[in-house]
């Protein structure tokens, strides 16, 4: 589940980056407005995905799995 959420977050970031690049090249105000609207929606989706990632609790499993998760968290601090 966590991997899927991270993949979704990466996909949203790529979409936002693509739209930002398109805004730079756009000549029409209505096109720029449409891109901005889409970026706002993607930013909201990005926030929700990040919240879900932050609140994610791994499923119950073996003690070794829990220890591995805890060590990864501690090593990232």
C-alpha positions in Angstrom: 0.0 0.0 0.0 2.8 2.4 0.9 4.6 1.8 -2.3 1.4 2.4 -4.3 0.9 5.7 -2.5 4.4 6.8 -3.2 4.0 5.9 -6.8 0.8 7.9 -7.0 2.6 10.9 -5.4 5.5 10.7 -7.9 3.0 10.5 -10.8 1.2 13.6 -9.5 4.5 15.5 -9.2 5.4 14.5 -12.8 2.0 15.8 -14.0 2.4 19.1 -12.2 5.9 19.5 -13.6 4.6 18.8 -17.1 1.8 21.3 -16.8 4.2 24.0 -15.5 6.4 23.5 -18.5 3.3 23.8 -20.8 2.3 27.1 -19.1 5.7 28.5 -20.0 5.1 27.7 -23.7 1.4 28.7 -23.8 0.3 31.8 -25.7 -3.4 31.8 -24.8 -4.7 33.1 -21.5 -7.5 30.6 -21.4 -5.1 27.7 -21.9 -2.9 29.0 -19.0 -6.0 29.3 -16.9 -7.0 25.8 -17.6 -3.5 24.5 -16.8 -3.5 26.5 -13.5 -6.9 25.0 -12.6 -5.6 21.5 -13.3 -2.4 22.2 -11.2 -4.6 23.3 -8.3 -6.5 20.0 -8.4 -3.3 18.0 -8.6 -1.8 20.0 -5.7 -4.9 19.1 -3.6 -4.5 15.4 -4.6 -0.8 15.6 -3.7 -1.6 16.9 -0.2 -4.1 14.1 0.4 -1.7 11.5 -0.8 1.1 12.9 1.4 -1.3 12.9 4.4 -2.2 9.3 3.7 1.5 8.4 3.5 2.3 10.2 6.7 -0.5 8.3 8.5 0.3 5.0 7.0 0.8 2.2 9.5 2.3 -1.0 8.1 0.2 -4.2 8.6 0.9 -6.3 11.5 3.6 -8.8 10.8 6.6 -10.5 12.2 8.7 -8.8 14.8 11.6 -8.6 12.3 9.5 -6.7 9.8 8.5 -4.2 12.5 12.1 -3.8 13.6 13.2 -3.2 10.0 10.6 -0.5 9.5 11.6 1.2 12.8 15.3 1.1 11.9 14.5 2.7 8.5 12.5 5.4 10.1 15.2 6.1 12.6 18.0 6.1 10.0 16.1 8.8 8.0 16.1 11.3 10.9 
